[in-house]
């Protein structure tokens, strides 16, 4: 644990968020008097302030540095996400070079993740000490035991989600599960093996699932505060990640974990009450709190918590946001659209069954019928197509259309993700007909033309390749793509810089910012990056 973390842990231990109970703003943090720990943890209000602070720290950790959640999960997957910018080093990560000084000092720094974890640890330690009488005294709590479990369960989920992001990014990371009231006595810790970290994530998720309920009594908390469904969704991803990355030298998944992932999805689909958003209302799921939302980070302008730095803004120009100009910063690579929505027709007919003008020179066909293509992308005939997935623009000065913010929550888990994962599980189990049915059902649901459908003649490898493309269509710019390619071993077709030799050497992981080693003699650099940073 870094010197920075140790110095600030006493403040995190008593972090309280000054918010209105009616809107529960979880971004604007104002620490109350943090001199004495015993001034707090006296009421349900203290619990609400603390857990709100925990969510605020999670949001900060995921959104800083160009919305790092997407940098890790999308940008490094070369043909999925393009950055039009020179000078800050972000373009380097698309060639697999994570050593640019800017990248190492920002994306290689895990400090904000540990701030989030430290707050979770404090909540987990302090909430059990609050008496039933203290919890009931505020008038907010009718069942102190249930309420206490709910707050602790949310903190466990936040800690587990934070560690899951870290274990994917860095592999081995320091494992801190204790809240230290005195920063002087907080130990310096080495990086724990990723297997131990994943075991802790599983333990936290199972404990959280046992403390949380499926539904919500307060509709304002839907999807933006963790429930049992969020814990089960995180478990699903953990099990599949652990099944496929515990041993990078093996392509055989750990089937016990695959089975656990399958069971977790079944619990979500049978008990969660989630339903898919109708394709006729496509796009509502990316604004937030849709019927298929399982967990997302609150970023709504309804309570002035939208973002003017949202990654979706980086794709937009003045055609979509007043005053933005005509220069893209980010755009959708043509390679992504070519791999997912375009194909060469046969020798005689186009997508509508009509003859080609010249049957000997088939043209490139665009799957314009797919609802995701039609709604998520624009300017596709240019060299810089744009993404409209996050384009719910709200002007704080609507009369003059100035001061724009995006009011799109950050989607972490949703039902579509879970249902598609069932095809991956079927492929791991060699149940090819089931995988075919799931993949095709998704294509048909979204209006994809028949050319893209699969059938029982396809090999397992070909089905896995088509499955990952379907994930790429459904979950573009949702922070999953890179991890999907790693898990399924499909990286060779989409990430030119990730060679087999780099893979085997653990080059899928990020380096750690060297400055973090300065005050912790136990920390070591990620093996692949030793001597390179």
N, C-alpha and C positions, 0 to 999 in steps of 0.2 A: 504494500500500500504506500502511495506516494506521500511525501512530506506535505503536499498541498491538501491531500485528503485528511491527513492526521490533524493538521492545523484547523481545518474547518469542520471537523466532525462534531465538535461541541456545539457549533451553531446549527448544524443540521439536526442535532438531537432535539432542539427546541424550536425548530422552524414552524411558524404558524402563518397562515395565509389570511390576510384581512379581506374578507369577501362578504357580499350580501347573501344571506341565506336564500333569497329568492332566485338568484341567477347562478349561484355557486361558481363564480369565475375561478378557473383553475390555472390561469396563466399569470396573472398579476400578483407577484409575490412581494410581501412586505413583512420581513421578520419582526415580530413583536419583541419586547425586552427578553433577550436570551441569556441573561446573566446567571440565572439560577434555575436549574432544572425543576426544582420542586414547586415553582410557580405555575406549572402547567400540569396537564394530565389529570384534571379534576372533574371533567364533564364530557358529555357527548359533543358539545361544541368544540372542545379541544380536539377530539377525535376527528371531527369533520374538517377542521382546519388542517390538521396534520396529514390526513389522507389526500386532501386537495393539494397540499404542498408536494406530496409524493407524485401525484399525477403531473403536476407542473414541472417537476424535475425530470420526469420521464419524457415529457414533451420537449423540454429544452435539450436533453441528450439526443433525441432522435432528429431534431430539426436544425440544430446549429450546423455551421460549416456547410452551407449550400444544401441543407436538408440531407444530412449524411445518411439517413436511413435508405434513401434512394441511391446515393453514391455507392454504397456497399452492395445493395441488392440489384441495381439495374445498370449503373453507368459502366462498371467494369466488364459487363457482358458486351463485348465490342459491337456486335451488329444489332444490338437492341436499342442503343441510346447514344446520341451524338451531342457533343458539347462544342459550340462555336465560340471559343474564347481562348485568347492567348495571353499568358502572363501570370496566371495564378496557379498553373500546374495541373488543373483538373483534366486537361486534355491528355496528360501523361498517363493517367490511370487506365485509359482505354487501350494503351499499348502494354499494359501490365507493369508499368514503371511506377511503383508506389513510393519511390525514394525522393521525388522532388521535395525540396525543403518545405514548401507550403503544405503538401499532402501529409508528410510525416508529422509536421507540427500541429496539424489540425485533425485529419482523419486517423492519424496514428496515436492520438491522445485519448485515453480512456477515462480521464478525470471525471467528466460529467456523468458517465455511467456509474462511477463509484459514489458520486454524490447521491444519485438516485437510490443506489443500494443501501447507502448509509441511512437514508431517511426510512427506507423500508425496515431496516434492522431496528431502528429506534421505535417505530410504531409497534413492531412485533414484541419488543421488550416491554414497552410502557403500558400499552392498552390493557393487558391482563391485570395490571395493578389497580385499575380504576374500579371502585366498588360498584355494586348494583345500585346502591342509594345515590351515588354521584351520577351515574348514567341516567337514572330515572328522574333526577331532580330537574333536568332541563325541559322536561315535557316532550322531548323528541323520541324517547325510547319507551316502548311498552314491555319488551322482553330483553333485559340486559344481556343475557347469555347469547341470544341470537345476534343482537347488535354487535357485541364484542367479537364474535366469530366473523361477522361480515367485514368489519374493519381489518382484522388480522388477515382474513382471507384475501382481501384486496391487496394488502401490503405484500403478502407472499406471492401473489400473481405478478405484481410489478417487479419484485426482485427476480422472479423466475424469468420473466420476459426480458429484463435487462441482461441477465446472464446469458440467455439464449442468443441474443444479438451478439454479445461479446465472444461467446464460444465459437460462433460461426465466423466472426471476423478475425480473431486472434488464435483460436485453438485453446492452448493452455493459458489460463488467466488466474491471478490471485483470487482465492475463494474466501470471502469475508461474510460471515453469517452472524456475527456478534456486534452489538452496539456498544461502543466504548464511550463512557461518560467523560473520561479524562483522556484527552488527546496525547498527553505525555506518555501514558502507559500503553497506548495502542501499538501493537507489534508491527514491525516490518514483515511483510509476507512474500514468499516466492510465488511463482506461477504454479498453480495446481494443475495436474494432468487433466486434459479435457474430459476424460472418462469420469473423473471425480466431480467435475463441474456439472456434467450432464446428469449424474446421479443426484446431485443436489437440486437441479432444476426439476427433475421428476418428483423428488420428495416434496418440494414446495408446491408443485402443481396438484399433486394428489391431496396434500393437506388443504390447499385452497378450495379444491373441488368439494371436499368434505364439509367445508365451512360456509360455502356460498350456495345460493338457490339458483334455479334456472331463470326465473322471471325477475321482474322489477316491480316494487310497490310504488316507486316514484318514476313516472314516465320521463322526467327530465334526465334521468340517469341511464336510459336505455343505450346500451352499446358503449357509452363513454366511461362507465364504471364497470369493473370486471364482475362477471357472474360465473356460475358453474360452466356455462357454455364457453366462455373465454378460456377458462382453465383447461377444458377438454380440447379446445382447438390448439392451444399451445402444446399440450401433450402430444397431439397428433403430429405436429411438425417436429417436435423433439424426437419422438420415436423413429420417424423416418430419417431424420438427420443422423441420429445415432446408429441406425441400422446400416447406413451407407457410408459413413465417414469415420467410424471408429478405427477402421483399418484401411488406409488409402491404397494399400497394395493389393487389396482384394476387391473383386467386382461382385462378390456374393453378399447380398444383404443379410443382416442378422434377422432371421425369420421370426424369432420371438418378439422383437420390437415391431416388425411389420404387422404381426397379429395384434399387438397392443394398439397400434395406430388405427387399425381397422375397427377395433372395439370402441375406441374413442370417437371415431366418426359416427358409428352406429348410435352411440348415446346422444350425440348432437342432433342427428336426424330424427330420432324417435322421441326425444324428450325436450329438445330446445325450443320447439315452436317456431323455428325460422322457416321462411318461404322465399323463393326466388322472386326477384322483381320482374314483372312482366316485361318482355322486350319492347312492348309498346310504350313503356315508360322508362326506356333505357336512359341511364344517366343519373337517376335519383339515388342509386346506390353509392355514387361518388360524391354526392353532397353530404350524405351522412344519415345515420339512424334509419336506414331503410329496413324492410322486413327481413332482409338477409344479413344485416349487420350483426356480427358477433362481438368484435371489439375494435374500436377506433379511437384515435386521439382527437379530442375536441378542438376544433378550429373554426367555430361558427361566428359569423358577424351578428347573429341574433343577440349576442351579449358582447359585441365588440371584441371578439377574440379571433377574428379572421387574421390572415397573414398577408403582408405586402412583400414577403420574401418567399412565398410558396413556390415550390418547384414548377407548378403548373404555369406560373407567370412567366417563367423563363422561355416558354415555347410560344408565347403570345406576342402579337404585334398590334399596331394601331387599328387594324381591321376588327379586332376583338376587344381591345382596351383603349379607351380614349387617351391620347398623348403618349402612347408607347413607341411610336416611330415604326420604321419599316425593317429594322435589322433584328434578325433572330439572334438570341444567345444560344438556345438549344434548339435542335430540330430532330425529326425522326429520320434515321438513316434509311436510304433507299434499300439497303440490304435487308432490313427488317421487313419492309413491305413486300419485297420480292419473295422472301422466304415464306411469308405467312398468307399473303392475299393474292399473289399473281401466279399465273402459270401459262405455259405454251399450250394452245389448244391442239386438238387432233388434226388430221390432215384435211378434214372436210367441214366441220361444224364449229361454231363458236358457242359460248356459254348459253345462248338462248336457242340453240338448235338450228340456227340459220347458217347457210353456206358462207364460207369465206369468199371475199372477192378473188383471192388467188389461193386455191386450196393447197398449192405446193409451198406457200410461204405463210404458215400459221402465225397469227399475231399474238402478242402478249395480252392475256385476258385478266382483267381485274375483277375480283370477287366483290363487286359493289353491292351485292344483295346481303352480305353479312352485316348484321346490325352493328357490330363493333367497328367494322371498317367505315360504315356510313356516319357513325356518331362520334368516333374518337379521333378521326384524322381529317385534315383539310389541306388544301394546296398540294395535293398528292401528285399533280402533274408537274410540279416545280422541283428544283434541286434541293429545296428545303421544306419538306412537308412539316406540318405542325400538328401537335397533339392538343385536342380539345377536351380531353378526359376530365381535366380540372379547370373549369372555366366559368364557375359560378361567381361572377364579378359583382361586387357591391361597392358603390361609391359612397363614401362617407359625406361627400358633398354632392348629392344627386342632382341638384339644380344645375350645377356647372360641370357635372360628370368629372370630378377630380377626386383625388385621394382614394384610389381604388384598392380594394382588398379582395382576396379570394376567400369565399366562405365554403370551403370544402374540407371536411374532416379528413384526417390521415387514416386511411383504412388499413388495419393490420390483419384482421381475420374476417372473412365473410363466407356465407354458405357455398357460393360457387367454387371457392378454393377447396373446401372440404369435399364436395361432390366429385370434382375432377381428380382429387388425390385417390379416390377409389379405383380409378383406372390404373394408376401407377401401382397400387397395391396388388391389383389383379395381375399385372405383368410380372411383378416379383414372384407371385404365386404360380406363374405359368398358366393362368386362366385366360387364355387369349380371347375366347369368345366373349367373356364378360367385358374385357377391355375394349373390344370392338364395339360392343353395344353402348358402353358409356361414352366413348369418343364420338361415335356417330350421333348419339342422342344430343350431345352438346352442339355439334355442327348443325343438326336439323333445327334445334331450338333457336339458334342465332341466324338461321336463314342461309347458311353456307351452301354454295352450289354443289351438285352431286360429285363433281370432279374430286372434291376434297374428302369424300367419304372413304372409309376403309372397309375391308371385308375379311373373311376368314382365310383368304389366301395370303395375307400379309404375314411376314415373319415377325418374331418377337422384337428384333432390333428395329425393323421398319415401323412397327407399331409404337415403340418407345419414342422414336424420332417424331412421328406424327403427334403423339401425345404431348411432347414437349412444345411443339408448335401450337397446339391448342391451348396449352397453359400460357404460351406467349401472347396469343390473341386475347385471352380472357383477362390476364393479369398484367398486361403491359403497364409499366410505371406504377406498380404497387409494391415494389421492394422484394419480389420473389424470384425474378428471372435468373440471376446469377446462382442463387442457392439451388434452384431447380436443376440447372445445368450441371452443377457439381453432383448433386444427389443421384441423378439419373445417368451420369457419365456421358452426357451428350455435349460436353463442352467443346469437343473437337470440331464440331460443325459450326460453332458460333463464336468461339473465343480464340482467335488466331495465336495470341501470345501464350496461351496455356498449353505447353507441350506436355507429353507424357513424362518426360524427365523432370520437368518442373513440378508436375503433379506429385510424382513419387517423392520428391524432396520437400513436400509440404508448402509449395509455392502458391497454394490457394489462399493462404493466410496473409494478413497484413503485418508489416513491421510495427514495433512499438516506438513511440517517440523517445529518442535517447535521453532527453532531459529528465524523463521520469526515473531513470536509473540513478540519477545524481545523489538522491537521498535514500535510496534503498539498495543496499549492497546485495540483496538476495535476488533482485530482478535480473533476467537475462533476455537477450534479444530472441525473437522468433527464429528458429534454426535456419530457415531458408535465407533470411536476410542478414545473417551474421557476416560481417565483412563487406556488406553492400551499403549499409547506411552510415 
